[in-house]
Amino acid sequence: MPKATLRHTFHVRNTPAALHAHLSQPQSYVGLSPLVIAVKDIRQNGEETRYTSVERLRFLGMVKYDNLIKVTLRSTPRTVEGEVDSPGGVRLDYRFALAERDGGTEVEDTLVVHAWNGPLLGYAAKKARQVQLARAGILASRLG
């Protein structure tokens, strides 16, 4: 299965603990990804949280489609990570590594996008990169 790895490192003027707490809550992802409009069916199972994320996609600027994706969320003291399984053969592995730097937090946002073919991977990776870059500004606005 083809894959693409996307990395973006940015700074937020808040503590790693504050970012960790925010990124560990499924509700925080509404609007954090500009595509995510809701989360539902949240289930805690030990160290993992599983939920369904509603991602609104637009095609040709007019046709909207609500994509229901299954998300697994885990956290360690210095990371928040997990997997996204989207219908249509797209999967993402994600990881936010948090490190105290310069009076705030350096966030290393890593996405690994998997798709069953090259054109689908290209589309999914382009959308994922747009979300990844927007997320840095949204996090800084929310917590910085």
N, C-alpha and C positions, 0 to 999 in steps of 0.2 A: 504494500500500500504506500503510495507516494506521500511524502511529508515535507513541510516547510517549517523552519524554526525562526521565530520572530522575537527579538529582544529589544527592550527599551528601558533605560535607566534614567530616573529623574529624582528630584529632591522635593520633599514636603516638609514645611516648617511645623512639625508636630512630632511627638514621641513615637518610637516604634510600637509601644504598647497601645497608643491611641489608634494607629493604623491597623495593628493586628486585631484589635477589638472590632473595628469597623469592617474590615475585610472578612472576618469570621462569621458575619451575620448575613444570611441569604437576602434579607430585605435591603441591605446596603447596595446590592447590585442593580436594583431598579434605578435607572437613570445613570448609574456608574458606567454601564455600557449603554450608549445612546440607543441601542436596539432593544434593550430589555424594558418591558413595560409592566411586568408583574412577576411575582414568584408565588407558588402555591404548593400544596401537598408536602410541607416541610416535615421531615422525619429525622430525629436524632437517634443514632445508633452507636453508642460508645463515643469514640473519637471522630466519627464521621457524621456529617449531615448530608442528607440526600433531599433533593427537591426538584420541582419542575419549574423551569424558567420560561416565560412567554416572551419570545423575541419577535418583534414586528419588523418584517421585511417589506420593502417596496420594490416592485419591478416596473420598469419603464416609467417610473415616477407616479404611476396611477394605481396599479394593482397592488393591494396590500395583502399580506399573508402572515398569519400568526403562527410561528414555528414553535412547537412545544419541544423543549429540549430537557433531557435528564442531566442533572448536575450532581456531582459528588464533591463535597468540600471537606478538607481536613486542615488542621493547623498544628504546627509545632511551635516551640517558643520563638523561632526566628523566621518562620515561613507560614504562608497560607497557600494551599495548593489543592489541586483536584483534577477532575475530568469532566468534560462535557460531551454528551452523546446526542447528536442531532440526527433527525430523520434524513434520509437521502444519502447516507454514507459519509458524513463528515464527523470527525471526532477531534476534540482539542484537549490537550493536556496543558494545564496552566500552573504557574508558580510565581508567587510574589515573595521575594527574599527581602527582608527588612534589616537595615543596619543603621545604627546611630551615626550621624555625620553632621558636622557643622551646625550644631544646635537644632537639628531636626532628624529626618530619616531619609536615607537613600533607599529607593525602591527599585529593585531589579525585577521587571515584569517580563516573564518568559512565556511564550505560547508555542506549542508544537501542534501544528494543524495537520491532520491526516485526512485524506480523501481517497476514494476508490479509483479516481482517474485524474490525469493532469489538468484538463480544463476546469473540472470542479474544484480541484485543489487551488488553482489560480484564482478563481472567484472567491473561495472561502478565505484564502490567505489575504487577499486584498481587503475584504470586509473586516477580517480580524485585525489587520494592521491599522485600519481607520479607527476601530474601537480602541485598540491599545493606545494609540497616540492621544485620542480624546480623553481616555481614562486618566491620564497623567494630569491634565488640566482640571478635570472634574474633582479628582482627589485633592489636589492642591486648593481648589476653591472650597471644598467641603471642610477640610481639616487643616488647611494651612493658614 
